[in-house]
Amino acid sequence: MAAGRENVVVELGFIEKTPAWRLRSKFFPSKVGGYPAWLALKNLPSNEELSCRICSKPLVFLCQVYAPFHDRDNCFHRTVFVFVCRDPDCCRENSSSNIRVFRSQLPRENEFYPDEPAKDIEPGSESPGAGDFNALCRVCGALGSKTCGGCKVARYCSKDHQALDWKAGHRMECKNPETVSKVSCMGNEKFLFPEFEIELEPEELEVSKEKSEEEVTKEYEELLRSGQVTHQDDDDSDTENDLINMASKETDKQFQKFRTRIKDYPDQIVRYDRGQEPLWVSSSNKPDNIPPCPSCGQPRQFEFQVMPQLLVHLKVDNPGKSIDWGTVLVYSCKESCQQENNYIEELAYKQDYSPISQVMKNHS
């Protein structure tokens, strides 16, 4: 991650399969799914903070991006975490009420990690970890404030996760407390998203392939007249078709610009472009005013966005009800302020595709 971002280059995140041990806290990963690899290992977000604002149920860990500011002593290590509610009923158009974002940062000299990078080996990779300092929920990896009344070993963040784990098999293992694991269970497979590493690479644009705004507008208007806004044949790849299917609500010309920009890298699941303009999926429903950081009062700035292609890897992009987004934008404190809390809540903004009725109204 570029420290000062003097020469601004968008960094694209791609899904990579990697051994699970490489995604633990001591290796400072950027990752999707599984348990969160907490950065600060004490004073984790509370169970209330990690609950959905709509249904109050526990959120599931979506992804984290390791994004240090090497020009600031207190941000030598810095990670931004994104959580989402799994209940499709809580996923509402152009609303981020079911998504929460937290930022954690540490100086180079801190109580958890040595000054030098950890050796890239599996033995001992589980420590240091949040489980060394906290009782964690077996289902989601958040704080486990509740204990199973039977075995007195299994810990949970909520009654919801205790019930899920019980149905998934804990009712049997609970009879033998000495065999109950503190950090894994069968219930997590029903709750967690599949785990992957996020590999970040600079976006390389070929100028010859870029289209001017006028060209994109003309192309869009021709497609709108022909009724083929989301059914172009210029790319037959599976990933491109997946993206088109996710945009089944017909979209406006901003989506054509969006599609043109990501055409060479349709598999991207994250775009990191701190301090710059997001890549919008629609001309509608852009935020009018991003509230400042509640901790220090400084402005927030755009940091990165989660792309719709991630939905395919999460296996939630179903024809019926499912969580969905056009893009999820993450805004964080411009100064990346340091407070007493090890985890500071930042802002998520969800933008969805424009429905065809709005598109036609705008072009009538």
N, C-alpha and C positions, 0 to 999 in steps of 0.2 A: 504494500500500500504506500503510495507516494506520501512522504512526510509533509512537505509544505505545499504540494500540488502547484508548484510554480508553472510548470508546463502541463496544463490540465489535459489528461487523457482519461476517457471513460474506461473503467475496468469492468469487464464482463465476468460473471460467475457461471460456471458450468458444473453439472453433476459429475462426480467421480466416485467410483466404488473403491473403498479402501478398508483395510482391517479396522475393526471397531476400536482397538487399543490406540490407534493413531489419532483418534478423535477425542481423547481425554484432555482434561483441563491443562495439564502440564505442557502440552504441545500447542496451545493457543490456536485451536482450529477455527476455520470458518466451516460451518456444517449445516445440514438439513436433518431434521428428525432425530429419533432416539431421545435419550435424556439430554437436557442442556449440559454443556461442558462449562459449568459456572466459572467465571474469572475470579472475582473475590470469593473466597470460600467460606466466609462468615457473613452473618447479617443478610441472608438471601431475601428476595422479595417475599412478603407475607402471603399466606394463602388467600387472603382477601384481595391483595393486589393482583394475584394470578388467577382471578375469577372473572367470568364474563360479566360485562355491565348489564347484559340483558337477562340472562337466565340464572346468573350467580353460580353456575357450575364451574369446575376447574378448567382452565385453558390447557391446551396441548402445545408443547414446544414446536414451533414451525422451523425457525432457522436462526443462526447467529453469524455475524460478520466480524472478524477480527480486523480492527481499523485503528491502529495506534497513531498518535500525533507525536512523531519523534522530536519535534521542535519544542515540546512542552514536557517538563520533567514529570508532571503528575499523570501524563498519558502515555508513558512508555509502553504499557500494556493497556489495551482498550478494546472492548467488545460490545456490540449492540445485539440484543436478543429480541426476537419477535415471537409472540404467542398468539394463538387463535382458538376460538371456540369450535368444537367439532360438530355442534348441533346445527344442521342446515337452516333451521327456523330462525336462528340468530344472525344469519347472513342476509343482510338487507341492502338493497341497492344504494350505492354511493354512501354507505355508512360504515364507519370503522369501529362501531360500538362493541363488536365481537373480537377486536384485535387490540393487543397492548404491547408496548415496546419499552425495554429497559436498557439503560447504559451503565456499564461498569468499567472502571479504570484504576490502574495502579502505577506507582512509580517503579523504576527499575529495582530499587531496593525496597522490598516489601516482606511481610511476614509469611508469605505462602510459597514463593518460588525463588530459586537461586538466581544470582546475577547472570549466569551464563545459561544458554539454551540446554534443555535436557537432552540426553542421548536418545536417539531414535531407536529404542529397543523396547520389546514388550514386557520383559520382567520388571515389575515395579511400576508399570505405567499407570496403575490405578491411583497411585499416591504421588503428590498430594492431590486430594480431591475433596469436594464438598462433603462426602461421606465421612471424612476424617474429623470433621468439626460439627456435623449436624446429623440428626436422624432424618433420613429422606424417605419420601413416599415411594413404595416399591413400584407403583404404577406409572408415575410421571416424573420422578426425580426432583420434585419440589420439597419444601419442608414437610416432614411427616409428624404433625403434631398429635396424631391419634394413634393409639396402640391397639392391636387386636386383643380382645378380652380373653381369647382362648389360649393362644401360644405365648402371648406377652412379648413376642419378637417382631412380628410384621408391623410396619409403620405405614401410615397413610396420611394424606393431606386432607381427606374429607370422607364423609360417609359414602359418597358416590363411588370413590375409588376402592373403598373397603368392600362394598357390595360387588363391584365389578371383579375384584380379585377373588372373592369368595366363590362366585359362580364359575370363574375360570379355572378353579382347582384348589384354591387355598383351603376349602372345607375338608379336603383329604390330608394335605400336608400339615394342617393345623394340629392334627392329632400327635405329631412327632416334633415338638418344638426344636429339638436339637438339629433337625434337618432343614429348618426354615431359613432361607437366605434373607439378608437385610436389604440387598440391593437389586434383586431380580425376581421376577414372578412370571406367571403365565398371563396375568391380566394385562400386562403392559403391551403385549402383542395386539390386543384388541383396541388399545387406546393410542399408542404412539404411532407417529408417521415413520415410514422406512428411513433408515439412516444412510446418509451419503456425505462425502466431503464436498465442499465448494472450492473449486480451483478458480482463482482470479487471474485473468489475462487482459492485457490492454486491447481495446477495440482498434482494429485497423480498417480504416475506411478507404476505399478506392474512389478517388475523386471522379473518375470517369463514369462510375456507376451511380453517383448521387444525382438526384433530380432536383430542379429548382422548385420553389413553392408554386410557381405558375404551372409547371409541368404536372405536378402532383394534383393541383386543383383541376386542371383540364382533364386529366385521366379519371379523376373521381367523378366529375360531372358526366363524362361519357358513360362510365359504369353505372351511375345512378339512373341515367336515361334508359340504359339497356336492362336494368333490373338485376345486374350481376355484381353488386358491390362486394360480396364476400365469396364469389365463386370464380376467381380468376384462375387461369391455367398456366401461369408463368412459372410455377414451381410445383412439381408433383411429389416432392418428398413427403414422407409420413409426418415429419415434425411440422412442416408448413400446413399440411392438411389438419393436423391437430389444432394448430393455432386458429385456423379458419373456423373449425367446428366450435371452438370456444367462443368465437365472436358471432354466434348464430343470431344474436340480435344485430340487425343491420346497423352499420356504423357510419360516422360522418367522415369528412375528408381528413380530419386529424388522424383517424385510424389508418388511412392510406399512407400518411407520412410515417406513422408508427411502424407499419408493415414494411415500408421501403427501407427504413433505418435498420431493422433487425433481420432483413432478408438474408444477408450473408452469414448470420449467426443465429438461426432460428431456435437453437437449443439453449440459449442463454436464459438463466433463471434469476439472475440478479444483475442490476446495473449500478455500479458505484460511481458517483459523480458529485462528490461533496462540494457544496457551494454553488452549484450550477443549476440549470433548468432541467426538471424531469422530462422524460419522454412520455408525453401524454398519450392516452389511448382514445381520447375524445375531446372535442372542443367545448363540451358542456361539463359542468360540475367540477370546475377547477376551484381550488380554495381561494376565497377572497382575502382572507387574513389569517395567517398562521400565528397563533398566540405565542408570546415570548416564553422563555424558560421560567417556570414557576419558582425555581430554586434561586436564581440569581437576577432574573428580570431582563437578561440579555436576549436579543432576537434568536429565534431558531432558524436553521438553514436546512435545505434539502441535503440528505446524505446519500441515501441509496433507495432503490425500488426493487420490489419483488415482482417478477414477471409472471404472466399467465401460464407459461410452459411448465412451471413448477407443479401445477395442478395435476399434470399427467403423471409425473413421478410419484406424487403422493397417493395416486390411485383413488382420487375423490372426484374426478371429472366425469360424473355419471350423467346419463340422459335425464334421470329423475332429479330429486332434490339433492343438493350437495353444496358444500361451501364453494365459493366462486369469487373471482375478482377479475377486473381488467388489468389493474396494477395496484400494488400496495406501496405507497410512498412513505418513507421514514424521514421525519424532521427531527433534528437534535440541536441542542444548545450550541450556538456558534463558538462560544468560548470553552465548551466542554468542561463546565464548571465542576469543581470538586466540593462536595458537601459531606456532612457527617455520614449520610447513608452510603453504603457500598453499591446500591442500585438505585438509580434515578430514573423515574418514568419519563419517557419522551413521547413523541406524537406520531401516530399512524394516520394516514389519510388514504381511504380506498376510493379509487375511481373506476367506474364500470363503463361498459360500452353504451353509446347512445342508442335508444330504440329507434326503429325505422320511422315511426310517426313523428318523432322530433326532427329527424334528418329531413324528411319531406317538408315539414313546416319551415325549416330554415332555408330550404332551396325553392320554395314555391314563389 
